[in-house]
């Protein structure tokens, strides 16, 4: 059975929200483009000064900033599944032993399950891109029929740090408090959150000076502090009481071999500011049924006659884009 696009979109909106922690923290705004390209200069912050003019003189249009248009054509993210007909005959999880659901009701449940998996898969890919930016200041994309491409957001290379020698956390001569003070001073906006890999937080907490500075009492205004733990992020306290929020994040994905890979490496630390002004930028979906419009996700289904199966696919052409890349910093501490 082929469903109308509006029906599938409405069904997708009804699904429980999957919580990609990095996206929700740093890339909350959605920006869409009616072209297949994402134009970065239309996303950047305008940091120029407003002009002085006489109150009796007409205002003048401001000159456009110079330089070539910088844009990127994001690859299409396109999970596809076959709705196997035999699933209509199998009892669904949660269904009574008597199998009170009709075959069509079972198939609708299967379709919702597939839509949910597609949505989570796409958000997980966006979270992977956000994590890649935090670690390197860049995003590298590569896929089937899509050549390897690198998007460099121009972050200061000094914001990607690897500690060595006696500075390594856990060495006995490490000074994590001084490290943080130095890192905060480097950032282009005040640090609001420190995101630890699990191992990095344990090593930091083993330092007596750092441990004394960590304020673990709850009561901040953070909407993330009391959020459900479905995103595998855990609130750890504040730095110095009124300083940045401290979080450990064990969110992960599985690679093509089924091996778990962490978004924030175990011995990694990301210092970030919500002042990064990140957006989720989406290009137009190149599909007639989508109306060639920019949508965060576009689900569709269609029937094949031979073999007689139903296909379900969800398309997205998005990328997380930071407006102020230097408002982030990443350190490998051990």
C-alpha positions as CSV (number, residue, x, y, z in Angstrom):
1,X,0.0,0.0,0.0
2,X,1.4,3.4,-1.0
3,X,0.7,6.2,1.4
4,X,0.5,9.9,0.7
5,X,3.6,11.9,1.7
6,X,1.6,14.0,4.2
7,X,0.4,10.8,5.9
8,X,4.0,9.5,6.4
9,X,5.2,12.9,7.6
10,X,2.5,13.1,10.1
11,X,3.3,9.6,11.3
12,X,7.0,10.5,11.7
13,X,6.1,13.6,13.8
14,X,4.2,11.3,16.2
15,X,7.2,9.1,16.9
16,X,8.9,9.5,20.3
17,X,11.8,11.9,20.0
18,X,15.3,10.4,19.8
19,X,17.7,12.6,21.6
20,X,21.0,13.3,19.8
21,X,22.9,15.2,22.6
22,X,25.4,17.2,20.6
23,X,22.8,18.4,18.0
24,X,20.3,19.4,20.7
25,X,23.0,21.3,22.7
26,X,24.9,23.1,19.9
27,X,22.8,22.9,16.7
28,X,19.2,23.7,17.7
29,X,18.2,26.0,14.8
30,X,17.1,24.6,11.5
31,X,17.9,26.5,8.2
32,X,16.7,25.2,4.9
33,X,17.7,26.1,1.3
34,X,15.5,25.8,-1.8
35,X,18.6,24.6,-3.7
36,X,20.7,21.5,-3.4
37,X,23.5,23.6,-2.1
38,X,24.0,24.9,1.5
39,X,25.4,28.4,1.3
40,X,27.6,29.0,4.3
41,X,27.8,32.8,3.9
42,X,24.0,33.0,4.4
43,X,24.5,31.2,7.8
44,X,27.5,33.1,9.1
45,X,27.2,35.7,11.9
46,X,27.3,39.3,10.9
47,X,29.9,40.8,13.2
48,X,30.2,44.3,11.6
49,X,29.3,47.5,13.5
50,X,26.1,49.3,12.7
51,X,26.9,52.7,10.9
52,X,26.5,56.1,12.5
53,X,24.2,58.4,10.4
54,X,22.4,61.7,10.9
55,X,18.7,61.3,12.0
56,X,17.9,63.5,9.1
57,X,19.7,61.5,6.4
58,X,18.2,58.4,4.8
59,X,19.7,55.2,5.7
60,X,21.9,53.5,3.1
61,X,22.0,49.8,2.2
62,X,25.0,48.1,3.7
63,X,27.6,46.7,1.3
64,X,27.6,43.0,1.0
65,X,30.7,41.3,2.4
66,X,33.3,40.5,-0.2
67,X,34.6,37.1,-1.2
68,X,33.3,34.3,-3.2
69,X,30.1,32.4,-2.3
70,X,31.0,29.4,-0.2
71,X,28.7,26.5,-0.5
72,X,28.5,22.8,-0.3
73,X,26.3,20.1,-1.9
74,X,25.6,17.7,1.0
75,X,25.2,14.0,0.1
76,X,21.8,12.5,0.4
77,X,21.2,10.3,3.4
78,X,18.8,7.6,2.2
79,X,18.0,4.6,4.4
80,X,15.8,2.1,2.5
81,X,14.0,-1.0,3.8
82,X,11.7,-3.6,2.4
83,X,8.4,-4.2,4.3
84,X,8.4,-8.0,4.0
85,X,4.9,-9.4,3.5
86,X,5.4,-12.3,6.0
87,X,5.6,-9.8,8.8
88,X,1.9,-9.3,8.5
89,X,1.4,-12.9,9.7
90,X,3.8,-12.7,12.7
91,X,2.6,-11.6,16.2
92,X,4.1,-8.2,17.1
93,X,5.9,-7.4,20.3
94,X,3.3,-6.5,23.0
95,X,0.5,-8.2,21.1
96,X,-1.5,-10.8,23.0
97,X,-0.9,-14.5,22.6
98,X,-4.1,-14.8,20.7
99,X,-2.8,-12.4,18.0
100,X,-5.7,-10.0,18.1
101,X,-4.2,-7.6,15.5
102,X,-5.3,-7.9,11.9
103,X,-2.6,-8.4,9.2
104,X,-3.1,-4.7,8.1
105,X,-2.7,-3.5,11.7
106,X,0.5,-5.5,12.0
107,X,1.8,-4.0,8.8
108,X,1.1,-0.5,10.0
109,X,3.1,-1.2,13.2
110,X,5.9,-2.5,11.0
111,X,5.8,0.6,8.9
112,X,6.0,2.8,12.0
113,X,9.0,0.8,13.3
114,X,10.8,1.3,10.0
115,X,10.1,5.0,10.0
116,X,11.4,5.2,13.5
117,X,14.6,3.4,12.6
118,X,15.1,5.6,9.6
119,X,14.7,8.8,11.6
120,X,17.1,7.6,14.3
121,X,19.6,6.5,11.7
122,X,19.6,9.9,10.0
123,X,19.8,11.8,13.3
124,X,22.7,9.5,14.4
125,X,24.5,10.4,11.1
126,X,24.0,14.1,11.9
127,X,25.3,13.6,15.4
128,X,28.3,11.8,13.9
129,X,29.0,14.9,11.8
130,X,28.6,17.2,14.8
131,X,31.0,15.1,16.7
132,X,33.5,15.1,13.9
133,X,33.4,18.9,13.8
134,X,34.0,19.1,17.5
135,X,37.0,16.7,17.3
136,X,38.7,18.3,14.2
137,X,37.0,21.5,13.2
138,X,36.1,19.8,9.9
139,X,33.6,17.3,8.5
140,X,34.6,14.7,6.0
141,X,31.9,12.9,4.0
142,X,32.3,10.0,1.7
143,X,29.9,7.3,0.4
144,X,28.8,5.2,-2.4
145,X,28.9,7.2,-5.6
146,X,29.9,10.3,-3.5
147,X,33.5,11.3,-3.7
148,X,35.4,12.0,-0.5
149,X,34.8,15.7,0.4
150,X,36.1,17.8,3.3
151,X,34.3,20.8,4.7
152,X,36.7,22.9,6.7
153,X,35.0,25.4,9.0
154,X,38.2,27.4,9.6
155,X,38.6,26.6,13.2
156,X,42.0,27.7,14.7
157,X,44.2,24.6,14.5
158,X,45.4,25.4,18.1
159,X,41.9,24.4,19.2
160,X,42.7,20.8,18.5
161,X,45.0,19.7,21.3
162,X,46.8,16.5,22.2
163,X,48.5,16.4,25.6
164,X,51.8,14.7,25.9
165,X,54.5,13.8,28.5
166,X,53.9,15.0,32.0
167,X,50.9,17.0,30.9
168,X,48.9,13.8,30.2
169,X,46.1,13.4,32.7
170,X,46.8,10.6,35.1
171,X,50.6,11.1,34.8
172,X,50.9,12.4,38.4
173,X,52.2,15.8,37.2
174,X,49.1,16.7,35.2
175,X,47.2,20.0,35.9
176,X,43.7,19.7,34.5
177,X,42.5,22.9,36.2
178,X,45.3,24.9,34.6
179,X,44.5,23.2,31.3
180,X,40.9,24.3,31.5
181,X,41.8,27.8,32.4
182,X,44.0,28.0,29.3
183,X,41.5,26.4,27.0
184,X,38.6,28.7,28.2
185,X,40.8,31.7,27.5
186,X,41.4,30.5,23.9
187,X,37.7,30.2,23.0
188,X,35.9,32.9,21.0
189,X,32.9,32.7,23.3
190,X,32.6,31.9,27.0
191,X,32.6,28.1,27.6
192,X,29.2,26.9,28.7
193,X,29.7,23.1,28.7
194,X,32.6,20.7,29.0
195,X,31.9,17.3,27.5
196,X,34.0,14.4,28.8
197,X,34.7,10.9,27.5
198,X,34.1,8.6,30.4
199,X,37.8,7.8,30.9
200,X,38.8,11.5,30.7
201,X,36.3,12.4,33.4
202,X,37.7,9.7,35.7
203,X,41.2,10.9,35.2
204,X,40.2,14.5,35.8
205,X,38.4,13.6,39.0
206,X,41.5,11.7,40.3
207,X,43.2,15.1,40.4
208,X,42.5,16.6,43.9
209,X,42.5,20.2,42.7
210,X,40.0,19.5,40.0
211,X,37.8,17.4,42.4
212,X,37.7,20.3,44.9
213,X,36.4,22.6,42.2
214,X,33.6,20.4,40.9
215,X,30.2,21.6,42.3
216,X,27.9,18.6,42.1
217,X,24.8,20.0,43.7
218,X,21.9,20.2,41.2
219,X,19.8,23.3,40.6
220,X,21.1,24.9,37.4
221,X,18.7,26.2,34.7
222,X,19.9,23.7,32.2
223,X,17.1,21.9,30.3
224,X,19.6,19.1,29.7
225,X,20.4,18.5,33.3
226,X,17.1,16.9,34.1
227,X,16.5,15.4,30.6
228,X,15.9,11.7,30.2
229,X,19.1,9.6,29.9
230,X,18.2,8.2,26.5
231,X,21.0,10.2,24.9
232,X,23.7,8.6,27.2
233,X,24.7,12.0,28.6
234,X,25.2,12.4,32.3
235,X,25.3,15.7,34.2
236,X,28.4,15.8,36.4
237,X,28.3,19.2,38.0
238,X,29.7,22.7,37.4
239,X,33.3,23.9,37.2
240,X,34.0,26.1,40.2
241,X,30.3,26.3,41.1
242,X,29.2,28.9,38.7
243,X,31.4,27.8,35.8
244,X,30.6,25.7,32.7
245,X,28.4,22.6,33.1
246,X,30.3,19.3,33.2
247,X,28.9,16.3,31.3
248,X,30.1,12.9,30.4
249,X,28.8,11.5,27.1
250,X,28.9,7.9,26.1
251,X,26.8,8.2,23.0
252,X,27.9,5.9,20.2
253,X,27.2,4.4,16.7
254,X,28.3,1.1,15.2
255,X,30.6,0.9,12.3
256,X,30.2,-1.4,9.2
257,X,31.7,-4.2,11.3
258,X,29.3,-3.8,14.2
259,X,31.9,-2.3,16.5
260,X,30.8,0.4,18.9
261,X,32.4,3.8,18.2
262,X,32.1,6.7,20.7
263,X,31.1,10.2,19.5
264,X,33.3,11.7,22.2
265,X,36.4,9.4,22.5
266,X,37.0,7.9,25.9
267,X,40.0,10.1,26.6
268,X,38.7,13.1,24.8
269,X,37.3,16.4,26.2
270,X,35.3,19.0,24.3
271,X,35.0,22.6,25.6
272,X,32.0,24.2,23.9
273,X,29.9,27.3,24.0
274,X,26.3,27.6,23.0
275,X,27.6,30.8,21.4
276,X,28.8,28.6,18.5
277,X,25.4,29.4,17.0
278,X,25.2,26.1,15.2
279,X,22.4,25.3,12.8
280,X,21.1,22.2,11.0
281,X,21.3,23.2,7.4
282,X,19.2,21.3,4.8
283,X,19.3,21.4,1.1
284,X,16.4,20.6,-1.2
285,X,15.3,17.0,-1.6
286,X,15.7,16.1,-5.3
287,X,12.5,14.1,-5.6
288,X,9.4,15.0,-7.5
289,X,7.2,13.6,-4.8
290,X,8.9,15.9,-2.3
291,X,8.2,18.9,-4.6
292,X,12.0,19.5,-4.7
293,X,11.6,21.2,-1.4
294,X,14.0,21.5,1.6
295,X,12.7,19.1,4.3
296,X,14.5,17.8,7.3
297,X,13.3,14.3,6.3
298,X,11.2,13.0,3.5
299,X,9.7,9.6,3.9
300,X,8.0,7.7,1.0
301,X,6.8,4.2,0.2
302,X,5.9,2.4,-3.0
303,X,5.0,-1.1,-4.1
304,X,6.9,-3.4,-6.4
305,X,5.0,-6.1,-8.3
306,X,7.8,-8.6,-8.8
307,X,8.6,-9.6,-6.2
308,X,5.4,-8.3,-4.5
309,X,7.0,-6.2,-1.7
310,X,6.6,-2.7,-0.3
311,X,9.6,-0.4,-0.1
312,X,10.1,2.4,2.5
313,X,12.7,5.1,2.2
314,X,13.5,8.3,4.0
315,X,15.7,11.0,2.4
316,X,17.6,13.9,4.0
317,X,20.3,16.3,2.8
318,X,21.5,17.9,6.0
319,X,24.7,19.0,7.7
320,X,25.3,20.6,11.1
321,X,27.0,24.0,10.5
322,X,28.7,26.1,13.2
323,X,28.5,29.9,12.9
324,X,31.5,30.5,15.2
325,X,33.8,27.5,15.0
326,X,36.3,28.9,17.4
327,X,33.7,28.7,20.2
328,X,34.7,25.1,20.4
329,X,37.9,23.2,21.4
330,X,38.8,19.6,21.6
331,X,41.6,17.9,23.6
332,X,42.9,14.4,23.8
333,X,44.1,14.2,27.4
334,X,45.5,10.7,27.7
